[in-house]
Amino acid sequence: MAPDLKALLTPALFTKMVETWIPYKKTDPIEDFDKCIQYMFFESATDNLKVRDKAWPALIALSELGLDNVPDTMSFLPLVESPDFPEQAFGLMLFLDQAPRLLLQGVDTRWTYAYFGEIALKFALQLEALPADLRPSAWARWKDFASMGYFVWVRLHFGAPIIHHEKMGEEAAAFTEETRSLIERHYGVHDPYRDQPEKRWDLYGFPNMLEAGGPKGPCSVADGCFWLMCLMDVHKPPLDKYGRYPYQNWRLGRVNTPEEDEWMDNAGMFRAPSDEVTKKIREDVEKGIWTPIGSGKE
């Protein structure tokens, strides 16, 4: 029997995703944005596990459909013109893009990149195709009930599936530039990373920035956002050089080239898991099968 997705992909799930992922009041200015970045990127995983009870059954149900049979994700949301649409769309995006990254480990990781990543990207592109004033990633849809500090995280997560996808390098750069320009206009400041191409386009910038952690010391929303935009920019150099993200190879059942092996060795933090996991994923890809979610090993 086909799962009842309407009973699983609910407003309650989407609201829980939002409230768990962004644990700040919408209208309050977020001060000490460096601490906010530190929490969101490096400390929130345990708290975010609170979504598992509601998110896990929905992930299982979607996985059982097959990509060609996944219904239009917009059908689970209120009308685009509804005042509830931006937050509900945000919750659905968090579910599709972030919940798999948190909950799916080991062999299950393939589902994050090769399955849910595709659904999330399709949804993101649908949203970006809406008229500019109706897009839930637009400041105009949030400015009456959210601070800019809160909206920075909203905007970042709406763009995440585009950043994460290997075929969206130019689109990701454009989305990031639009975000950067919005912050510059809003605060009347200049992003200093514009003048530091050696940081923005560093081949090892992504792992290096993550290993170094977020901004050191107190920083404003604008400064924190500029750090985040640089973190988005540094996804692109490996994509430009190799045509794909080397750290996604094992997750997609691919074999590294010698040059990608060198990058992985130098990147340090992107180590592949056990040979058992990588071998199983590769075998599944070669056979054209999927190990069901939850049955794989770490």
Secondary structure as UniProt FT lines:
FT   HELIX           5..8
FT   HELIX           11..21
FT   HELIX           33..42
FT   HELIX           45..48
FT   HELIX           49..51
FT   HELIX           52..63
FT   TURN            64..65
FT   HELIX           67..69
FT   HELIX           73..76
FT   TURN            80..81
FT   TURN            83..84
FT   HELIX           85..97
FT   HELIX           99..103
FT   HELIX           106..108
FT   HELIX           109..111
FT   HELIX           112..116
FT   HELIX           117..128
FT   HELIX           132..134
FT   TURN            136..137
FT   HELIX           139..141
FT   TURN            142..145
FT   HELIX           148..164
FT   TURN            166..167
FT   HELIX           169..187
FT   HELIX           192..195
FT   HELIX           197..200
FT   TURN            203..204
FT   HELIX           205..212
FT   HELIX           221..233
FT   TURN            234..235
FT   HELIX           236..242
FT   HELIX           246..248
FT   HELIX           250..252
FT   HELIX           258..267
FT   HELIX           275..287
FT   TURN            293..294
//
